[in-house]
């Protein structure tokens, strides 16, 4: 087996996983929330990935009963973008 085949197989698996994740995310979100996530993804890929990961974790934990609304998506994005402050105290 050559390294090219391994790379191609891995790439194909990654594409399948991405497609599955996209389908699950689209089923979890309202139309407006899904569109918002798409706009965020176009500008900030890392933030969109963090939001998707968070939503998947909530979904897998069974805490999600209804589709995520646009307002809820804004809250998730706001929480992920808040600056975290660290207070270091020297003793």
C-alpha positions in Angstrom: 0.0 0.0 0.0 1.3 3.4 -0.9 1.0 6.5 1.3 -1.1 8.1 -1.4 -3.9 5.5 -1.0 -3.9 5.9 2.8 -4.2 9.7 2.4 -7.0 9.4 -0.1 -8.8 6.9 2.1 -8.5 9.2 5.1 -9.6 12.2 3.1 -12.7 10.2 1.9 -13.5 9.2 5.5 -13.2 12.8 6.7 -15.5 14.0 3.9 -18.1 11.4 4.9 -17.8 12.4 8.6 -18.2 16.1 7.7 -21.3 15.3 5.6 -22.8 13.3 8.4 -22.1 16.1 10.9 -23.6 18.7 8.6 -26.8 16.6 8.2 -27.1 16.2 12.0 -26.5 19.9 12.6 -29.0 20.9 10.0 -31.6 18.7 11.6 -30.9 20.2 15.0 -31.2 23.8 13.9 -34.0 25.9 12.7 -33.6 27.3 9.2 -32.6 30.8 10.5 -30.1 29.3 13.0 -28.5 27.1 10.3 -28.2 30.1 8.0 -26.6 32.1 10.9 -24.1 29.3 11.5 -23.2 29.3 7.8 -22.5 33.0 7.8 -20.4 32.6 10.9 -18.5 29.8 9.2 -17.7 32.0 6.2 -16.1 34.6 8.5 -14.8 32.6 11.5 -14.3 28.8 10.8 -12.9 28.2 14.3 -16.0 29.7 16.0 -18.4 27.8 13.8 -16.5 24.5 14.6 -16.7 25.3 18.4 -20.4 26.0 18.1 -21.0 22.7 16.2 -19.0 20.8 18.7 -21.0 22.3 21.6 -24.3 21.6 19.9 -23.3 18.0 19.1 -22.4 17.5 22.8 -25.7 18.8 24.0 -27.5 16.7 21.5 -25.6 13.5 22.5 -26.3 14.2 26.1 -30.0 14.1 25.4 -30.6 17.6 26.7 -31.9 18.9 23.4 -35.6 18.4 22.8 -36.5 21.0 20.2 -34.7 22.6 17.3 -32.3 25.4 18.2 -33.8 28.8 17.3 -31.9 31.7 15.9 -31.9 33.4 19.3 -30.5 30.3 21.0 -27.8 30.1 18.3 -26.9 33.8 19.0 -26.6 33.0 22.7 -24.3 30.0 22.0 -22.1 32.1 19.7 -22.0 35.0 22.2 -21.0 32.6 25.0 -18.2 31.1 22.9 -16.8 34.6 22.0 -16.8 36.1 25.4 -13.3 36.9 26.6 -12.2 34.7 29.5 -10.4 36.6 32.1 -7.7 35.0 34.2 -6.8 36.4 37.6 -3.3 35.3 38.7 -2.5 36.1 42.3 1.0 35.8 43.5 1.4 34.8 47.1 
